[in-house]
Amino acid sequence: YNILIAQIQTSLEIVFENPEIEPGTSLKVKTILHDQTGVSIKTNSIITIKDKNNVILQQTEKPADEFLEYPVKYNEPPAEWKIFAVSNQLTSESSFKIKTKEDAKIELINKTLIVTNVGNVPYNETLLIKIGEQVENLGVSLGVDQTEKYVLSAPDGEYAVEVISDGKNKISAKGVMLTGNAIDVRKAA
């Protein structure tokens, strides 16, 4: 004799690949519907993603046990977002965090240093700028997506230029042609 016991849905679980998301990456979330014995049931569920203001960003139907991928913008502010799932009259709610990311893109074009905030919070750092053997400290304070330009000067000649932030070398260039009376870093007009 074969006895077949019907699966009865008892719980709906929301599973994150990572509950803390780095801005500029993707949220990966899936649902698992369990029966009375804890075995997963193959069915669909509706997944809703809401931001910190409870605004629906995405709502989609996905097979249970299949990841939904939602891209998070690089400059999305740190916050806690919610996930809601519905399947076979069962509901579940969970949340995930968008992490704080203080970061800047630093470029050196000719004798101009360009600093752009590519994080999701204001960028407030002191950059260490080495022109030849001399070191200059540059306090940089930028809002999200803001850019500032700085002009490097030194007595006429070629120089090795390094820009260091948080103890990490961000730029290293040799043979940078600079002109001026003294080694200096000033905001471009």
ZIMOMO-V745688 format. One record per residue. RES is the residue in three letters. SS is DSSP state (H for helix, E for strand, C for the rest). PSI is psi as a letter, one per 40 degrees, with the letter a starting at -180 (999 if undefined). D_FIRST is the distance of its C-alpha to the first C-alpha in whole Angstrom. Layout:
res:RES ss:SS psi:PSI d_first:D_FIRST
res:RES ss:SS psi:PSI d_first:D_FIRST
//
This chain:
res:TYR ss:C psi:i d_first:0
res:ASN ss:C psi:h d_first:4
res:ILE ss:C psi:h d_first:6
res:LEU ss:C psi:h d_first:10
res:ILE ss:C psi:h d_first:13
res:ALA ss:C psi:h d_first:16
res:GLN ss:C psi:h d_first:19
res:ILE ss:C psi:h d_first:22
res:GLN ss:E psi:h d_first:25
res:THR ss:E psi:d d_first:27
res:SER ss:E psi:i d_first:30
res:LEU ss:E psi:h d_first:32
res:GLU ss:E psi:h d_first:34
res:ILE ss:E psi:h d_first:37
res:VAL ss:E psi:h d_first:38
res:PHE ss:E psi:i d_first:41
res:GLU ss:C psi:d d_first:42
res:ASN ss:C psi:h d_first:45
res:PRO ss:C psi:e d_first:46
res:GLU ss:E psi:h d_first:50
res:ILE ss:E psi:h d_first:51
res:GLU ss:C psi:h d_first:54
res:PRO ss:C psi:i d_first:56
res:GLY ss:C psi:e d_first:56
res:THR ss:C psi:a d_first:53
res:SER ss:E psi:i d_first:49
res:LEU ss:E psi:h d_first:47
res:LYS ss:E psi:h d_first:43
res:VAL ss:E psi:i d_first:41
res:LYS ss:E psi:i d_first:37
res:THR ss:E psi:i d_first:34
res:ILE ss:E psi:h d_first:31
res:LEU ss:E psi:h d_first:29
res:HIS ss:E psi:i d_first:26
res:ASP ss:E psi:a d_first:23
res:GLN ss:C psi:e d_first:22
res:THR ss:C psi:e d_first:21
res:GLY ss:C psi:e d_first:24
res:VAL ss:C psi:i d_first:23
res:SER ss:E psi:i d_first:25
res:ILE ss:E psi:h d_first:24
res:LYS ss:C psi:h d_first:26
res:THR ss:C psi:i d_first:28
res:ASN ss:E psi:i d_first:32
res:SER ss:E psi:i d_first:34
res:ILE ss:E psi:h d_first:38
res:ILE ss:E psi:h d_first:40
res:THR ss:E psi:h d_first:44
res:ILE ss:E psi:h d_first:47
res:LYS ss:E psi:i d_first:50
res:ASP ss:C psi:a d_first:53
res:LYS ss:C psi:d d_first:55
res:ASN ss:C psi:e d_first:56
res:ASN ss:C psi:f d_first:53
res:VAL ss:C psi:h d_first:54
res:ILE ss:E psi:h d_first:51
res:LEU ss:E psi:d d_first:51
res:GLN ss:E psi:i d_first:48
res:GLN ss:E psi:h d_first:45
res:THR ss:E psi:i d_first:42
res:GLU ss:E psi:h d_first:38
res:LYS ss:E psi:i d_first:36
res:PRO ss:E psi:i d_first:33
res:ALA ss:C psi:i d_first:32
res:ASP ss:C psi:e d_first:32
res:GLU ss:C psi:h d_first:35
res:PHE ss:C psi:h d_first:38
res:LEU ss:E psi:h d_first:41
res:GLU ss:E psi:h d_first:45
res:TYR ss:E psi:h d_first:48
res:PRO ss:E psi:h d_first:51
res:VAL ss:C psi:h d_first:53
res:LYS ss:C psi:i d_first:57
res:TYR ss:C psi:d d_first:59
res:ASN ss:C psi:e d_first:62
res:GLU ss:C psi:h d_first:59
res:PRO ss:C psi:i d_first:60
res:PRO ss:C psi:h d_first:58
res:ALA ss:E psi:i d_first:56
res:GLU ss:E psi:h d_first:53
res:TRP ss:E psi:i d_first:51
res:LYS ss:E psi:i d_first:47
res:ILE ss:E psi:h d_first:44
res:PHE ss:E psi:i d_first:42
res:ALA ss:E psi:i d_first:38
res:VAL ss:E psi:h d_first:36
res:SER ss:E psi:h d_first:33
res:ASN ss:C psi:f d_first:31
res:GLN ss:C psi:e d_first:33
res:LEU ss:E psi:i d_first:33
res:THR ss:E psi:i d_first:37
res:SER ss:E psi:i d_first:38
res:GLU ss:E psi:i d_first:41
res:SER ss:E psi:i d_first:43
res:SER ss:E psi:i d_first:46
res:PHE ss:E psi:i d_first:48
res:LYS ss:E psi:i d_first:51
res:ILE ss:E psi:h d_first:54
res:LYS ss:C psi:i d_first:56
res:THR ss:C psi:h d_first:60
res:LYS ss:C psi:h d_first:61
res:GLU ss:C psi:h d_first:65
res:ASP ss:C psi:i d_first:66
res:ALA ss:E psi:i d_first:69
res:LYS ss:E psi:h d_first:70
res:ILE ss:E psi:h d_first:73
res:GLU ss:E psi:i d_first:75
res:LEU ss:E psi:h d_first:78
res:ILE ss:E psi:h d_first:80
res:ASN ss:C psi:b d_first:84
res:LYS ss:C psi:f d_first:85
res:THR ss:E psi:h d_first:83
res:LEU ss:E psi:h d_first:80
res:ILE ss:E psi:h d_first:77
res:VAL ss:E psi:h d_first:75
res:THR ss:E psi:h d_first:72
res:ASN ss:E psi:h d_first:69
res:VAL ss:C psi:e d_first:66
res:GLY ss:C psi:a d_first:64
res:ASN ss:C psi:e d_first:63
res:VAL ss:C psi:i d_first:65
res:PRO ss:C psi:i d_first:69
res:TYR ss:E psi:h d_first:70
res:ASN ss:E psi:g d_first:73
res:GLU ss:E psi:i d_first:74
res:THR ss:E psi:h d_first:77
res:LEU ss:E psi:h d_first:77
res:LEU ss:E psi:h d_first:79
res:ILE ss:E psi:h d_first:81
res:LYS ss:E psi:h d_first:83
res:ILE ss:E psi:h d_first:86
res:GLY ss:C psi:b d_first:87
res:GLU ss:C psi:e d_first:88
res:GLN ss:E psi:i d_first:88
res:VAL ss:E psi:h d_first:85
res:GLU ss:E psi:h d_first:85
res:ASN ss:E psi:h d_first:83
res:LEU ss:E psi:h d_first:81
res:GLY ss:E psi:h d_first:80
res:VAL ss:E psi:h d_first:77
res:SER ss:E psi:h d_first:76
res:LEU ss:E psi:h d_first:74
res:GLY ss:C psi:i d_first:72
res:VAL ss:C psi:h d_first:68
res:ASP ss:C psi:e d_first:69
res:GLN ss:C psi:i d_first:73
res:THR ss:E psi:i d_first:75
res:GLU ss:E psi:i d_first:78
res:LYS ss:E psi:i d_first:81
res:TYR ss:E psi:h d_first:83
res:VAL ss:E psi:h d_first:86
res:LEU ss:E psi:h d_first:87
res:SER ss:E psi:i d_first:90
res:ALA ss:C psi:i d_first:92
res:PRO ss:C psi:i d_first:96
res:ASP ss:C psi:h d_first:96
res:GLY ss:E psi:a d_first:93
res:GLU ss:E psi:h d_first:90
res:TYR ss:E psi:i d_first:88
res:ALA ss:E psi:h d_first:84
res:VAL ss:E psi:h d_first:82
res:GLU ss:E psi:i d_first:79
res:VAL ss:E psi:h d_first:77
res:ILE ss:E psi:h d_first:75
res:SER ss:E psi:h d_first:73
res:ASP ss:C psi:f d_first:71
res:GLY ss:C psi:e d_first:72
res:LYS ss:E psi:h d_first:70
res:ASN ss:E psi:h d_first:73
res:LYS ss:E psi:d d_first:72
res:ILE ss:E psi:i d_first:75
res:SER ss:E psi:h d_first:77
res:ALA ss:E psi:i d_first:79
res:LYS ss:E psi:i d_first:83
res:GLY ss:E psi:f d_first:86
res:VAL ss:E psi:h d_first:85
res:MET ss:E psi:h d_first:89
res:LEU ss:E psi:i d_first:90
res:THR ss:C psi:i d_first:94
res:GLY ss:C psi:a d_first:95
res:ASN ss:C psi:d d_first:98
res:ALA ss:C psi:i d_first:95
res:ILE ss:C psi:h d_first:92
res:ASP ss:E psi:i d_first:90
res:VAL ss:E psi:h d_first:87
res:ARG ss:E psi:i d_first:87
res:LYS ss:E psi:h d_first:85
res:ALA ss:C psi:i d_first:86
res:ALA ss:C psi:999 d_first:88
//
